[in-house]
Amino acid sequence: IFSLLCSLFPKDFLMYDCECTPLAARTSSLVVYTPLTSAVDTERPFLPQRPILEQRTRSVWLTYLFLLLLTAVFFWQTSLSSWTLSDLASDPLLSFNVTQLISMGAQVGRCVQREGQVWRLWTSQLVHGGVLHFAGNAAALLSLGAPLERALGAPSVAAILVVSGAFSALATALFLPGAISVGSSGVLCGLLGAMWADLVGDLKSCDSHRRSHFCSLLYMTVLLLAVSMLPFVNFFAHFGGLLSGFSLGLALSRPCSYTFVVPW
């Protein structure tokens, strides 16, 4: 539910597209980018900060590659189940059978702890419980992963994916040893945590774009925590991914050479 709601946000709800034009050409502009040596520097103070996520434009490929991997695994799951899902009347989520999920690599506490099947900590991140589960996570991956990869780059996002996935799986194994867990929602929470870290890196900023960015992230986080309290939702995987993504995001965030002027 959280993933689907996030995917329905309009583009400008999470992305604030600012035109980088001279101040004289835009009297209503809130943010104007200028070189450090320009004449504006002597006329008004500037705040050296990183641009918001959508003003940093690295190429995006890792997010699409990970989405392609999730899609391939989902079709593999469907083929193993003979292209049949649960009845829509009894299960609106169109889920796979629990026995099938275990055979496909779902995380099971007894299998990991007693039988040493540690590989389930990783395969469970790629397996999804049903059609809507996969569709929601895929939509959320595009909404969160693409802007973050433009900002931090593919290596940093890859580290966030791996670390947040590992911590969410470990949190599940520690606090829910008897549960059967599937899905990449822990990884997605790690991406959300990294976005918080990127925003926290510019605490001195007070421009309207970062305030709006803060409000949108706060809304998504509150919604995430509310959904995590629902039955059959793995709260510990969400919290472990969010916390690890935030911590790693703080370590990976670097100051940028951009500066901007806020005309008051």
SVG drawing of the C-alpha trace seen along z (x, -y; Angstrom):
<svg xmlns="http://www.w3.org/2000/svg" viewBox="-15 -44 51 72">
<polyline fill="none" stroke="black" stroke-width="0.4" points="0.0,0.0 2.8,-2.4 4.6,-1.7 1.5,-2.2 0.7,-5.5 4.2,-6.8 4.1,-5.9 0.9,-7.9 2.6,-11.2 2.9,-13.7 6.5,-14.2 6.8,-17.7 5.8,-16.3 9.2,-14.6 11.1,-16.5 11.4,-20.3 12.6,-21.4 14.2,-24.8 15.2,-26.8 18.9,-27.9 18.6,-31.4 20.1,-34.7 18.4,-36.7 17.6,-39.6 15.8,-37.4 13.6,-35.8 12.1,-38.3 10.0,-35.5 12.8,-33.0 13.4,-31.5 16.8,-29.9 19.4,-31.2 22.7,-29.4 25.7,-31.6 29.5,-31.0 31.5,-31.7 33.3,-34.6 30.3,-36.4 29.3,-39.9 26.3,-38.6 28.7,-37.2 29.7,-40.7 26.2,-42.0 24.4,-39.4 25.6,-36.5 25.4,-32.9 25.0,-29.6 27.4,-26.9 25.2,-23.8 24.5,-20.7 21.8,-21.1 18.6,-19.1 18.5,-15.6 16.9,-16.5 19.5,-19.2 22.3,-16.6 22.1,-14.7 24.3,-11.6 23.2,-8.8 20.7,-6.3 21.2,-2.6 21.5,-0.6 18.0,-1.3 16.7,0.0 19.0,3.0 17.7,3.9 14.1,3.4 14.9,5.7 16.3,8.3 13.2,8.2 11.0,8.5 12.9,11.5 12.6,13.2 8.9,12.5 8.3,14.1 10.4,17.0 8.2,17.3 5.1,17.3 6.4,20.0 7.3,22.2 3.7,21.9 2.4,22.9 1.3,19.4 -1.5,19.7 -2.1,17.4 -4.6,17.4 -8.2,16.7 -9.1,13.0 -12.2,13.4 -10.3,15.0 -7.0,13.1 -7.2,9.6 -3.3,9.4 -3.0,12.3 -0.4,14.1 1.7,17.2 1.3,20.2 3.4,20.2 5.0,23.5 6.0,22.2 7.5,19.1 9.7,21.2 10.9,23.2 11.6,20.0 14.0,18.6 11.8,16.9 13.5,16.1 12.5,18.6 14.0,18.3 14.5,22.0 16.1,22.5 18.6,19.7 19.4,20.4 19.2,24.1 20.0,25.4 22.5,22.7 20.7,21.5 22.2,18.0 21.6,17.4 17.9,16.9 18.9,13.5 19.6,12.3 17.2,14.3 14.2,13.2 14.9,9.6 14.2,10.6 11.1,12.8 7.7,11.2 4.5,12.5 2.2,11.7 1.3,9.5 0.4,6.3 3.4,6.8 5.7,6.8 4.0,4.0 4.0,1.7 7.7,2.3 8.6,1.9 6.8,-1.5 8.4,-2.6 11.9,-1.6 11.5,-3.9 10.2,-6.8 13.0,-6.5 15.9,-4.9 16.2,-7.1 16.5,-10.5 18.8,-9.1 21.1,-7.5 21.2,-10.9 22.4,-12.5 24.8,-10.0 25.8,-7.8 25.5,-4.1 28.3,-2.9 26.7,-4.6 23.2,-3.4 24.6,0.2 26.1,0.0 22.8,-1.3 20.9,1.6 23.2,4.3 23.6,2.9 20.0,2.1 18.9,5.4 21.3,7.2 20.2,5.3 16.5,5.7 17.0,9.5 19.1,9.7 16.5,7.7 13.8,10.2 15.9,13.2 16.6,11.6 13.2,10.4 10.9,12.6 12.7,16.0 9.5,17.9 8.3,15.6 8.3,16.2 9.5,13.0 9.8,12.0 10.1,8.7 12.4,5.8 10.6,3.4 13.6,3.3 15.8,2.2 13.3,-0.5 13.2,-1.8 17.0,-2.0 16.6,-4.3 14.1,-6.4 16.6,-6.6 19.4,-7.7 17.1,-10.5 16.7,-11.6 20.4,-11.6 20.9,-13.7 18.4,-16.2 19.9,-16.3 23.3,-17.0 22.0,-20.6 20.4,-21.5 21.3,-25.2 19.2,-25.4 15.9,-27.2 14.8,-27.5 11.3,-26.5 12.4,-23.6 14.1,-21.8 11.2,-22.6 8.8,-21.0 11.2,-18.1 11.2,-17.7 7.4,-17.7 7.2,-15.0 9.7,-12.8 8.0,-13.2 4.7,-12.3 6.1,-9.1 7.9,-8.1 4.8,-8.5 2.8,-6.6 5.5,-3.9 5.4,-3.5 1.6,-3.4 1.6,-0.7 4.3,1.2 1.9,1.7 -0.6,3.6 -0.9,7.4 1.4,9.5 3.7,6.5 7.3,6.9 7.9,3.9 11.5,4.9 12.6,5.3 11.3,1.8 12.9,0.3 16.2,2.1 16.4,0.9 15.4,-2.6 18.0,-3.0 20.8,-1.4 20.0,-3.4 20.0,-6.6 23.4,-5.8 25.1,-4.8 23.6,-7.8 25.2,-10.1 28.6,-8.5 28.2,-8.6 26.9,-12.1 29.5,-14.6 29.4,-18.4 28.9,-19.6 30.7,-22.5 27.4,-24.2 26.3,-27.3 23.1,-29.1 21.7,-32.5 18.4,-33.0 17.1,-36.5 15.1,-37.8"/>
</svg>
